[in-house]
């Protein structure tokens, strides 16, 4: 027993009592004598017995557990979303089971299977950037388990138990490009990830529409599909700086790639923002620590997590006979202008 958790069966065998008596004693039932209760509690303490809360919850017909699946828990954004989820879940009496896909579609599928097998009452998920098929979410939908996507969502995937919370990525991107134009930028590059992900698709569309709305040409050589990392941003910026006409503004779909761009510009003895103005997206904590400080779009990450739990709670309250899901919620982005883009 030293290498495993003590069970009710272990207590029963040691004391020569039935498992049901042990269970009733631990639950302080009146039909068990005080002497027996004392013996059971003493042994339970000696063996460090801990009740299986999940099994008990399932016997009551509820696990009181929400499943959360994120692409990763590095950086600032997803940890803050998870903090919002955990805070709101605790407020509503839920426990939280957290998994990460590590941006791997197969791992994401395994995580969904794990959460379903763990009898979670609902699932909150943000897609891996490699996910392009959605059969594992179809299984969740068919079992009528409430499913709330956040940040990275499956477009055109609906059902009475499916909803979403996102920031208005299109509007955030549109604000960034408008700001860069107002600062005098005329050749604005864009760093983006795979367009099958809704966040990159919508930010890319906002970039394109803002250029056209302000009478600037859409130059495909300035659109860089790159790894959305510091290294990816550095490589993309180095490529752009070799063009006959280099860009004088950059909108990056995330902050890490924007930091890489700043490093590449400075390595060529160019100035940020005077020669190249740069803006990221996400408002990671390090954006205030860079030189110059990085302009970015705040995604209201903690609020996104809290709102996702509230949406899921609405679906749980309405039960399996719900007519339709709560309407998806779109949070307003906020452009935070700092030194990296402020010329005027």
N, C-alpha and C positions, 0 to 999 in steps of 0.2 A: 504493500500500500504506500510505501515511501515514495514511489515514483509516479503515483497517480493520485487524483483527488478522491477523497473518501466519499462514499455514496450512502444513501439511506440503507441499502442492502448491507453494507459493511457494518453500520451501526446496529442493525437488526441482528446480524449473526453474532456480534460480540456480546450483545446484551440478552440474547435468547428471546427476542421479541419479534413480532411480525413487522414488516415494512410499513403497513398501514398504521400500526400503533406508534411507530417512530415518527411518521409524518404528522399524526394528530398531536403527539407530544410537542413537536417543534412548532406546531401552529397554535399551541396552548388551548386545545379542546378541553371542554369540561368533563368529558367522559374518560379522561386519563388522570390517574392519581398524581398528586403533587410530588410524591416520592419518585414515581416513574419519570415524570417530567424532569426532575432534578438529575436523575441518572443519565437520561438521554442528553440533556444540555451539557453535562460535565464531559461526557465522552465526545460529543460533537466538538467541544472546545479543544479537547486533547488531540483530536484527529484533524483539527482545522477544517472541519466540514463546512462547506459553503453550498447553500441550496442552488439548484439549477433554475435560475430565474426564467430562462427562455422556455424550459419545459413547463414550468408552472403557468406562465403566461399563455402558452398554447392550450393548456387544459382549460383555461378560462375563455379560450376562443380569440385571444388577442396577444400579439407579441410585443406591442408598444415599442416597436423598433422600426426606424426608417433607414433605408439603404441609400448611401450616397456614393456616386461614382464620378471621379474627376480624372482628367488626363494626367495630372501630376500635382504634387503639393510643394513644388519649389516656387521661388519668387514671392510676390505679394498678393496677386489677384486671387488665385484659388484658395490659399490659406485663409484669406479674409472672407471669401464666400462661405467656406466651410465653417468659419467662426460664426458667421451670421446664421447659418443653418443650425449649428449646435445650440446656439443661444436661444433661438426661437423654438427649437424642438424641445429643449429642456423646460421652457416656459409652458409648453403645451402638454408636458408629461411624457415625452417620447425619449427613448434612447436612440443613438445614432451609430450605425455600422458603416465605416468608411473604407472604400477600395479605390485604388488608382490603376489606370490602364497603362500608364507609361507611354501614352500616345500609340498604343498597339491595338489594332482592331481585334485580333484574336484574344488578347488578354481581356479586352472589354467584354467580349462574349462570355468568357469564363467567369468574369466578375458578376455579370448579370445572372448567370446560372447559380452562382454561389448565393447571391442575395435572394433569389426566388426560393432556393432550397432552405434558406434560413428563415423563411416565412415572414419576411419583412412586410409591413403594412402598406408601404409605398416606396417608390424609388425616385430619387432626384439624380439627374445625370447630365454631364457635359461631355460631348463626343470626343473621342480620340481623333487626331487629325488624319489618321489613315482609314477611318471608317467610311466605307462607301456602300455597304449592304446592311440592311436593317432587320434581318429575320429575327435576331435575338430580342429586338424591341417589339416585334409582332407577337412573340410568345408572351411578353408582359401584357400587351393589349388584350390578347385573347383570354388571359386569366383574370382580366378585369382588375388588375393591380394598378392603383393610381400611379401615374408616371408624369413627372414634371421635368422637362428639359430646361437647362439654364445656360446662358451665354452661347454655347455651340449647340444648335438645335437641328432636328431633322425637319426640313421643310416639307409641307404637304403630307405630314403624317398626323392623322387626326383620329379621334375616337372619344367616346364619352368619358374615358379615364385618362386622357392625354391633354396636357397643357404645357405652357412654357413661360419663362421670364427671361427677357433679353434687354440689353441697352439698345437704343436706336443707333446702330452702327453706321447706317447710311448718313444720318444727320450729323453724327460726330465727325465722320470723314469730310462731309460737306463743309462743316465749320472750319476744320483744319485748313483745307485748300483755300477757302475764302480768306482766312487770316493770312496765309502766306502770300496771296495775291495782293492783299492790302498792304503788306510789308514790302511790296515791290518785286516779288518773285514772278518771273515770266516763264521759266523752264522748270517745272516742278516734277520731280521723279516720285515714283511710288514703289515701296517695298511691300510685297504681298506674299501670303502663303497660298496653299491650294484653294482654288475657287469652289471646290465642292463643299467646303466648309462655309456655313452661312455667314460667319463673322467676316471672313476675307471677301466673300462675294459682295456683301452689302457695303463694306468699306471701299472696295474697289469701284463699285458703282457710284458711290458718293463722290469719289475722286474724279471720275470721268464727267459726271454731270456738273460738278462745280466748275471744272475747266471750261466746259462748253457754255455754261451760263454766263461766264465772265469773258467770253470771246477769245479764249486761248485755245490753240490747237492741241489735239490729243496726239502725242508723240509716242508711238509704241516702243521706241528704243529707250524711253525713260521708265518703262514699267518693268520692274525686276521681280521675277518669281524666284524667291530665295528661301533658304532655311531661316526661319524667324528666330535667329539667335544672334548673339554678339558677333560671332565669327561670320555668320551669313550676311549680316549687315556690313561688316568690314569688306568682305569680298565683293558685294554688290556695289558699294560706294567706290571701291578702287576701279571697278569696271567703268562706272559712269564718269569718273574723273579723267579717263583716257579718251573720252569722246572729243571730237573736234569742238563741239559746243557743250561744255559741261553744264549740269543743272545748277541753278542758284537757289533751289528749294527742294526739300525732301519730306514726303509724308510716309512714315513707316507704320505698318499695321500693328506693330507692337514696340515696346520701349527697348527691349534688348537689341533688336536690329538697329534701332536709332542710335544707341550708344556705340555700336560698331561703326556706324556711319560717321559719327563725330570723331572717333579715333582715326579713321581713314583720312578725313579732311585735314585734321590737325597734323597728321604725319607728312602731308604734302605742303606744310607751312602755309596753309590757307586758314581763314578765320571763320568761326561760327559765332554769330549769324551773318557777319558782313559779306562774306563770299558765298557761303551756303547756309541758309536757314533750315533748321531741322526740327520736326515735330514727331512725337511718338503717339502711342495709344495704350492706355491701361492705367497710367499714373502709378507705376510701381514706386516703392519707397525710395529706391536709389535715384530717382529722377531729381530729387532735391540735393543730391550729393555729388552730382557730376559737375564738370567745369567745361562749358557753362551749364547751369541748371537747365534740365530738359523740359521744354513745353510738351504737354501731353493731354489726353482726354481722360477724364475721370469716369470710370464705369460704375461707380456706386456699388462696389462689390459686396460689402456687408449687407446693404439693403437688398441686393439681389438674392442673397441666401435666405434672409428672413422672409422675403416675399414668396420665394419658392415653397417654403414650408407652409406658409399661410394658404397658398393655392392648393397644396396637397391636402391640408386639413379640411378645406371646403369639400373636396371630393370624398374624403373619408366620411364626413358628416352626412353627405347626401346619399351614401350607400350605393350598392350595386345596381339599383334601379334608377340611377341618375339619368336624366334626359340628355344632358350634354355637359361638357366640361366647363369649368370657369374660363372666362375669356383670357387669352394670353395677355400678359402684362409687359408693356414696353416702357422702360425707364428712360428718362431724359439724360443725355450725356452732358458733360460740362467741360469745355475747353479751358485749360489752365495755361495761360501764356506766361512763359518764363524767358530767361536770357537767350536760349538757343534759337529763338525765332523772332525776337523783338528787335527790329531794326529802327523803328520810328518811335 
